[in-house]
Amino acid sequence: MSNAAIYLHPDGYRTDRARLMGRHSAGESFLKGFLRHAQVDRFHLWKGGSLAHEAYEALLAGAGPLRRDARWIAPRNRQGLSDPGCVFIPSPTIGQEAWWRRRYGPAHYSLCGLTHTTASHRAIAALEELLTCPTESWDGLICTSAAVRTSVETQLALIAEDLRGRMGATRLPSPQLATIPLGINGADFAQDPAARAVWRERLDIPPDAIVALYVGRLSARTKMNPALMAMALEQAAQQTGKTIYWIVSGWAGSPEDWDAYHAATQAFCPSIVYRPVDGREAATRFSIWSAADLFISLSDNIQETFGLTPAEAMAAGLPCVVTDWDGYRDTVRHGVDGFRIPTFSPRPGLGEDLAFNHDNGWLSYDNYVGAAAQMTAVDLPAAANALSALIDNPGLRRTMGAAGRQRITEELDWSQVIPRYQAFWGELADRRAKATPEAPDQARRLVNPRRTDPFTLFAAYPTRPLQASDRLRLGAARDWPGAQAILSRNLAMAGRWAMASDEECQAVLDLVVATGEASVADILAAMPAPRRPYVERSLLWLMKFDILRLTETSSLAPLQGDLPGA
């Protein structure tokens, strides 16, 4: 099956962090799943950033043992990406990479991105770049749910309409969209009777008690409002007359946020026996499921696009009570694996003030998505009835839990999802193989015009550029040791990495010493062709610190005669 180089950067795959987000958990899970299940001859791992190699090795080691040979691709070695023929970047930000690819040809490799939240300005800007950057039809974006794909298509259509209407755009790139869910490593969440006993003893929960579980980030504004779950559980407790324990396993932004979240939540469910758990540690994230009898997650927030935790609950054999919301709709089958509770939002057009205020900076992102969430209603009686049915019926819990576990095994385990990724990469490869050459005027545009060479963009700033006919002679230094004494000072060393090497600078100085003076053209002719641009701009550096001087007087000659006021 088709392969792809995996863009490997710790930000996309590490969960050992204070600010843990869903995309980090998803990235860690993907990397483990890919290493276990990808049908490839070897792994291509493209180093993201400039970390020491040991850091990348450690990141890979945390994902599990390698079952194939691994080929490391250096950060600047985009030529090396032609071997796998595709690059998988775990975010939608593939537009800028399309510009960097142009130096090697737009068909050098395909780009494949992945959606996470699509509500932020940054995410929307990334979607816009799919149309305004040189992406091609052999590039792609994986949408993790049908709902998020619809939102992506809506956003792209609105941007395309604007580009056509205001700018007369006639050709807009059209990367391929694919709807492929996030997967999980189902075996990681298997029920463990020993873990169940340990957790229940630790949390002072009787062995035969009914336990509901929520797992996730604890933020009422940017994740989900816990009042919905609290009210539904409270109503279920009243309906069934049973004592319900609720484990809330998650992580907050600060200790103060943690305390405030739990206090506010408990105010809505006074009859529920509430058990908060710090869910940040990996051991907790994988074992806490064993303590529960059912899972609840009533998502109401537009920042959510897929939602891994219902799938994780299903892998653990827990029936789910979730909202009929975005990716949850693709995961939990109503009446089979659990219950999906209807949700209701304002009709399109009633949120323009929210978008406008957020765009102006008058409304933070947290308050923007939080305000939209407050206008999303959930059918609480339906949620309470679903919970009551599961609380009263152990057989129903077992049946739904078993159905969910089977669904994960057959459809949502990475062993099933990774082949879908590879099939999509294969489709992109087929398109790339049929690519037609670009028109010459387009092919020459190798550089993003918004990232122009500074000496082109600011050519009007200096008096003039250094020219090939300019002649140079010695300045303050008479030999290379004297020049080194000046050039090694702190104020001369800034930007040293961009200059010619010491050996090249010494060769320049030796040439000028031998000839008395030399033209820029003569100096460059003495250098290897690939190094001439670096030497040429380094001549300005040598002039800046008076190692070399122009032999001719500047066209802006000093004023003659008395100065005004003298």
C-alpha positions in Angstrom: 0.0 0.0 0.0 1.0 3.6 -0.4 3.4 5.2 2.1 3.9 8.7 3.4 6.7 10.5 5.3 5.4 11.4 8.8 6.1 14.9 9.8 7.5 14.3 13.3 7.4 17.1 15.7 6.8 16.7 19.5 4.0 19.3 19.5 1.9 16.9 17.4 2.5 13.7 19.3 3.4 14.2 22.9 0.9 14.0 25.8 3.3 14.6 28.7 2.5 18.3 28.9 0.7 20.7 31.2 -1.6 22.0 28.5 -2.9 18.7 27.1 -5.3 19.0 24.2 -7.2 16.5 22.2 -4.9 16.8 19.2 -2.0 15.7 21.3 -3.8 12.6 22.4 -4.9 12.0 18.8 -1.4 12.4 17.5 0.1 10.1 20.1 -2.5 7.5 19.2 -1.9 7.8 15.5 1.8 7.4 15.8 1.4 4.2 17.8 -1.2 2.9 15.4 0.9 3.8 12.3 4.0 2.0 13.6 1.9 -1.0 14.5 -0.3 -1.4 11.4 1.1 0.5 8.4 1.6 -1.9 5.5 4.9 -0.4 4.3 8.4 -1.6 3.6 10.0 1.0 5.9 9.0 4.1 7.8 10.0 7.6 6.5 10.2 10.0 9.4 10.7 13.7 8.5 12.2 15.7 11.4 10.1 18.8 12.2 12.1 21.6 13.9 15.7 21.6 14.9 15.9 19.3 17.9 18.7 17.0 18.7 18.3 13.6 17.0 18.0 12.0 20.4 14.8 13.9 21.0 13.2 12.4 17.8 14.4 8.9 18.8 12.8 9.4 22.3 9.5 10.5 20.7 9.5 7.4 18.5 10.5 5.1 21.3 7.5 6.3 23.3 5.2 5.2 20.5 6.3 1.6 20.6 8.9 -0.7 19.0 9.6 -0.3 15.3 8.6 -3.3 13.2 10.3 -1.9 10.0 13.4 -0.1 9.2 13.2 3.7 9.7 14.6 6.3 7.4 15.2 9.7 8.9 14.8 12.7 6.7 16.5 15.9 7.7 14.4 19.0 8.1 15.8 20.7 5.0 15.9 17.6 2.8 12.7 18.1 0.9 14.3 16.3 -2.1 14.2 13.2 0.1 10.4 13.4 0.3 10.1 12.1 -3.3 10.8 8.6 -2.2 7.6 8.0 -0.2 5.9 10.5 -2.5 3.6 12.0 0.2 4.0 13.9 3.5 1.5 13.5 6.3 1.3 16.6 8.5 -1.1 16.2 11.5 -2.7 19.6 11.0 -4.5 21.5 8.2 -1.5 23.8 7.7 -0.2 22.4 4.4 -0.5 25.6 2.4 2.9 27.1 3.3 4.5 23.7 2.6 3.1 23.9 -0.9 5.3 27.0 -1.5 8.4 25.4 -0.1 7.7 22.4 -2.4 7.8 24.5 -5.5 11.6 24.7 -5.6 11.6 21.0 -6.4 8.4 21.0 -8.6 4.8 20.9 -7.5 4.5 17.2 -8.4 7.6 16.3 -6.3 5.4 14.9 -3.6 1.8 15.1 -2.3 0.8 16.9 0.9 -1.8 15.4 3.3 -3.1 17.4 6.2 -5.6 16.6 9.0 -8.4 18.6 10.6 -8.6 19.2 14.3 -10.6 22.2 15.5 -11.8 24.4 12.6 -13.3 27.2 14.7 -10.1 29.3 15.4 -8.8 32.0 13.2 -5.6 30.1 12.7 -7.5 27.0 11.5 -9.6 29.1 9.1 -6.5 30.8 7.8 -5.0 27.4 7.1 -8.2 26.5 5.1 -7.9 29.7 3.1 -4.3 28.8 2.3 -5.6 25.7 0.6 -7.0 28.1 -2.1 -4.4 30.8 -2.1 -1.2 28.8 -1.8 0.0 26.5 -4.7 -1.7 23.4 -3.5 -2.7 20.9 -6.2 -5.3 18.3 -6.9 -2.9 15.6 -5.7 -2.8 17.2 -2.2 -5.4 16.3 0.4 -7.0 17.1 3.7 -8.4 14.3 5.9 -11.6 15.5 7.7 -12.2 13.4 10.8 -16.0 13.5 10.7 -18.8 14.1 8.2 -19.8 17.2 10.2 -16.4 18.8 10.1 -16.1 18.0 6.4 -19.3 19.9 5.8 -17.9 22.9 7.8 -14.7 22.7 5.8 -16.6 22.7 2.5 -18.7 25.6 3.7 -15.7 27.6 4.6 -13.9 26.9 1.4 -16.9 27.8 -0.7 -17.3 31.2 1.1 -13.6 32.0 0.6 -13.8 30.9 -3.1 -16.8 33.1 -3.6 -15.0 36.1 -2.1 -11.9 35.5 -4.3 -14.0 35.2 -7.5 -16.2 38.2 -6.7 -13.6 40.7 -5.5 -10.5 39.6 -7.5 -11.9 37.8 -10.5 -10.1 34.5 -9.6 -10.7 31.9 -12.3 -8.4 29.1 -11.1 -8.5 28.0 -7.6 -6.7 24.9 -6.3 -8.8 22.0 -5.3 -7.1 19.6 -2.9 -9.0 16.4 -2.3 -11.1 16.0 0.9 -11.5 12.6 2.5 -13.7 11.7 5.5 -11.7 9.3 7.7 -12.2 9.0 11.4 -9.5 9.2 14.0 -8.7 5.7 15.2 -7.7 4.4 18.6 -5.5 1.5 19.7 -8.4 -0.5 21.2 -6.4 -2.9 23.2 -5.1 0.0 25.3 -8.5 0.5 26.8 -9.5 -3.1 27.6 -11.4 -3.7 30.8 -9.2 -4.9 33.6 -10.9 -6.3 36.8 -7.8 -5.6 38.9 -7.7 -2.0 37.8 -11.5 -1.7 38.5 -10.9 -2.9 42.1 -8.0 -0.6 42.6 -9.8 2.5 41.4 -13.0 1.8 43.3 -11.0 1.3 46.5 -9.0 4.4 45.9 -12.1 6.5 45.2 -14.2 4.9 48.0 -16.7 3.4 45.6 -18.5 0.2 46.5 -17.9 -2.8 44.2 -21.6 -3.0 43.2 -22.2 0.8 42.8 -23.3 2.3 39.5 -20.5 4.5 38.1 -20.8 7.0 35.3 -17.5 8.4 33.8 -16.5 11.5 31.9 -13.0 11.8 30.5 -11.6 15.0 29.0 -10.3 18.5 29.3 -12.1 20.5 32.0 -13.2 23.7 30.5 -16.8 24.9 30.4 -16.1 27.4 27.7 -13.7 25.6 25.3 -14.6 21.9 25.8 -18.2 21.4 27.0 -20.4 22.8 29.7 -20.5 20.1 32.5 -23.9 21.4 33.8 -25.6 19.4 31.0 -24.1 16.1 32.3 -24.7 17.1 35.9 -28.3 17.9 35.4 -28.9 14.7 33.3 -27.3 12.6 36.0 -29.3 14.3 38.8 -32.6 13.7 36.9 -31.6 10.1 36.4 -30.9 9.7 40.1 -34.3 11.0 40.9 -36.0 8.7 38.3 -34.2 5.5 39.4 -33.9 6.2 43.1 -30.4 4.8 43.0 -27.1 6.2 44.2 -25.0 7.2 41.3 -21.3 7.8 41.4 -19.7 10.1 38.8 -16.0 10.0 38.1 -14.8 13.1 36.3 -11.3 12.4 35.0 -9.6 15.3 33.3 -7.3 18.2 33.5 -7.7 21.9 33.9 -5.5 24.9 33.0 -4.6 25.7 36.6 -5.3 24.5 40.2 -7.7 27.5 40.5 -9.6 26.4 37.3 -9.7 22.8 38.6 -11.3 23.9 41.9 -13.8 26.3 40.2 -14.8 23.7 37.6 -15.6 21.0 40.1 -17.4 23.3 42.5 -19.6 24.7 39.8 -20.4 21.2 38.4 -21.3 19.7 41.8 -23.8 22.6 42.3 -25.9 21.1 39.5 -25.9 17.5 40.9 -26.3 17.5 44.7 -27.5 13.9 44.8 -24.6 12.5 42.8 -21.5 11.1 44.6 -18.9 13.1 42.8 -15.3 11.8 42.3 -12.8 14.1 40.5 -9.6 12.5 39.2 -6.5 14.0 37.7 -6.6 12.3 34.3 -3.4 13.7 32.8 -1.2 10.8 33.6 -1.0 8.1 30.9 -1.7 5.3 33.4 -4.9 7.0 34.4 -6.0 7.8 30.9 -5.8 4.2 29.9 -7.0 2.5 33.2 -9.8 4.7 34.5 -12.3 3.2 32.1 -12.3 0.0 34.1 -13.8 1.7 37.1 -17.0 2.7 35.3 -20.3 1.1 34.1 -21.2 3.7 31.5 -19.8 6.8 29.8 -21.3 10.2 29.5 -20.1 13.2 27.3 -22.6 15.8 26.3 -20.5 17.9 23.9 -22.0 21.3 23.0 -18.9 23.2 21.6 -18.0 24.1 18.0 -14.3 23.6 18.8 -15.0 19.9 18.9 -14.6 18.1 15.5 -14.4 14.4 16.3 -14.1 13.4 20.0 -11.9 10.5 20.8 -13.3 9.7 24.2 -16.6 8.0 23.1 -14.5 5.6 20.9 -12.2 4.9 23.9 -15.2 4.2 26.0 -16.5 1.8 23.4 -13.2 0.0 23.3 -13.5 -0.4 27.1 -16.9 -2.0 26.6 -18.8 1.0 28.1 -22.2 2.0 26.8 -22.2 5.7 25.8 -24.6 8.6 26.4 -23.4 11.3 24.2 -24.9 14.3 22.3 -25.8 14.0 18.6 -23.0 16.4 17.8 -20.3 16.5 15.1 -18.0 13.5 15.2 -19.9 11.8 18.0 -22.6 11.2 15.4 -20.2 9.1 13.3 -19.0 7.1 16.3 -21.9 6.1 18.5 -24.8 4.3 16.9 -28.1 5.3 18.6 -29.7 2.4 20.3 -26.8 0.1 19.5 -23.6 1.3 21.3 -25.5 3.7 23.5 -27.7 6.8 23.0 -27.2 10.0 21.1 -29.1 12.9 22.6 -30.6 15.5 20.3 -29.0 19.0 20.2 -30.3 22.3 19.0 -28.5 25.5 17.8 -29.6 28.9 16.5 -30.4 29.0 12.8 -27.7 30.2 10.4 -27.3 34.0 10.4 -27.9 34.5 14.1 -24.2 34.5 15.1 -22.8 37.2 12.9 -22.2 39.5 15.9 -20.2 36.8 17.6 -18.0 36.4 14.6 -17.6 40.1 14.1 -16.7 40.8 17.7 -14.2 37.9 17.7 -12.7 39.1 14.5 -12.2 42.6 16.0 -10.5 41.2 19.0 -13.3 42.3 21.3 -14.2 38.7 22.1 -11.5 36.2 22.9 -11.5 32.8 21.3 -12.5 31.2 24.6 -15.4 33.6 25.0 -16.4 33.2 21.3 -16.8 29.4 21.4 -18.1 29.6 24.9 -20.9 32.0 23.9 -21.8 29.8 20.9 -22.0 26.8 23.2 -24.3 28.6 25.6 -26.7 28.9 22.7 -26.6 25.1 22.1 -29.4 23.2 23.9 -29.6 19.6 24.7 -32.7 17.4 25.2 -32.1 16.9 28.9 -35.1 14.6 29.5 -33.9 12.3 26.7 -30.5 12.3 28.3 -31.9 11.5 31.7 -34.1 8.7 30.3 -31.1 7.2 28.5 -29.1 7.2 31.7 -32.0 5.7 33.6 -32.3 2.9 31.1 -28.7 2.0 31.5 -28.7 2.4 35.3 -31.7 0.1 35.7 -30.7 -2.5 33.2 -27.3 -4.3 33.6 -28.2 -6.5 30.6 -28.6 -3.4 28.3 -25.2 -2.1 29.6 -23.6 -5.4 28.7 -25.2 -5.6 25.3 -24.4 -2.1 24.2 -20.9 -2.3 25.7 -20.2 -5.4 23.6 -21.6 -3.8 20.5 -19.4 -0.8 21.0 -16.3 -3.0 21.5 -17.0 -4.9 18.3 -17.5 -1.7 16.4 -14.1 -0.5 17.5 -12.5 -3.8 16.5 -14.1 -3.8 13.1 -14.1 -0.1 12.1 -12.3 2.3 14.4 -9.2 0.6 15.6 -6.1 1.9 13.9 -5.7 -1.5 12.3 -8.8 -0.6 10.3 -8.2 3.1 9.9 -4.5 3.2 8.8 -5.3 1.3 5.6 -7.9 4.0 4.8 -5.1 6.6 5.2 -2.9 4.6 2.9 -5.6 4.2 0.4 -6.1 7.9 0.3 -2.4 8.5 -0.1 -2.6 6.1 -3.0 -5.3 8.1 -4.7 -3.2 11.2 -4.3 -0.2 9.3 -5.9 -2.4 8.4 -8.9 -3.4 12.0 -9.4 0.2 13.1 -9.1 1.4 10.6 -11.6 -1.1 12.1 -14.1 0.0 15.7 -13.4 0.5 18.0 -16.4 3.5 20.4 -16.6 2.7 23.9 -15.4 2.8 26.9 -17.7 6.3 28.4 -17.9 5.2 31.7 -16.2 3.8 29.8 -13.3 6.7 27.3 -13.0 9.1 30.2 -12.6 7.4 31.4 -9.4 9.3 29.3 -7.0 9.1 31.7 -4.0 6.0 32.7 -2.1 5.5 36.4 -3.0 4.5 37.1 0.6 8.0 35.9 1.7 10.1 37.8 -0.7 13.9 38.1 -0.6 14.5 41.2 1.6 17.1 42.6 -0.8 14.4 42.5 -3.5 11.6 43.9 -1.4 13.8 46.7 0.2 16.0 47.4 -2.8 15.0 51.1 -2.6 16.4 51.5 0.9 20.1 51.8 0.2 21.9 54.2 -2.1 22.6 51.4 -4.5 23.6 47.7 -4.4 27.1 46.5 -4.7 28.0 46.0 -8.3 30.3 43.6 -10.2 32.4 46.5 -11.4 33.0 47.9 -7.9 36.6 47.7 -6.8 37.7 46.9 -3.3 40.9 47.5 -1.4 42.1 46.9 2.2 40.6 48.8 5.0 41.6 48.8 8.7 43.0 45.3 8.7 46.2 44.5 6.8 46.0 40.7 6.9 43.7 37.9 7.9 44.6 37.8 11.6 43.9 41.5 11.9 40.6 41.0 10.2 39.7 38.1 12.5 40.3 40.2 15.6 37.6 42.6 14.4 35.2 40.0 13.0 35.2 37.9 16.1 33.7 40.7 18.3 30.2 40.3 19.4 28.7 43.1 17.3 30.3 41.6 14.2 29.2 38.1 14.9 25.4 38.7 14.6 24.2 36.8 11.5 27.6 35.1 11.1 25.8 31.8 10.0 24.6 33.5 6.8 28.1 34.6 5.7 31.0 33.0 3.8 33.2 30.7 5.8 36.4 31.9 7.5 38.4 30.1 4.7 36.5 32.0 2.0 36.8 35.3 3.7 40.6 34.7 4.1 40.8 33.8 0.4 39.1 37.1 -0.4 41.5 39.1 1.7 44.5 37.2 0.3 43.4 38.1 -3.2 43.1 41.8 -2.4 46.4 41.8 -0.6 48.1 40.2 -3.6 46.6 42.5 -6.2 46.3 45.7 -4.2 42.7 46.0 -5.2 40.2 43.8 -7.0 36.8 44.1 -8.6 33.8 42.2 -7.2 33.7 40.3 -10.4 37.3 39.1 -10.1 36.8 38.1 -6.5 33.7 36.0 -7.3 35.4 34.4 -10.3 38.0 33.0 -8.0 35.3 31.2 -5.9 33.4 28.0 -6.6 30.2 28.8 -8.4 27.8 27.4 -5.8 29.5 29.6 -3.1 29.6 32.9 -5.1 26.2 34.3 -3.8 27.4 33.8 -0.2 30.8 35.4 -0.8 29.2 38.3 -2.7 26.9 39.3 0.2 29.8 38.7 2.6 31.8 41.4 0.9 29.2 43.9 2.3 29.9 42.4 5.8 33.6 42.9 5.3 33.0 46.5 4.1 30.6 47.1 7.1 33.4 46.4 9.6 36.1 48.2 7.5 38.0 45.1 6.5 37.5 46.2 2.9 36.8 49.6 1.3 35.5 50.8 -2.0 38.4 52.3 -4.1 36.0 55.0 -5.6 34.3 57.8 -3.7 30.6 57.4 -3.1 28.3 59.3 -5.4 27.1 61.1 -2.3 30.4 63.1 -1.8 31.0 65.0 1.4 29.8 68.6 1.3 32.4 71.2 0.3 32.9 74.5 2.0 31.4 75.7 5.3 28.5 73.9 6.8 25.4 75.9 7.7 25.8 77.3 11.2 29.5 76.7 11.3 
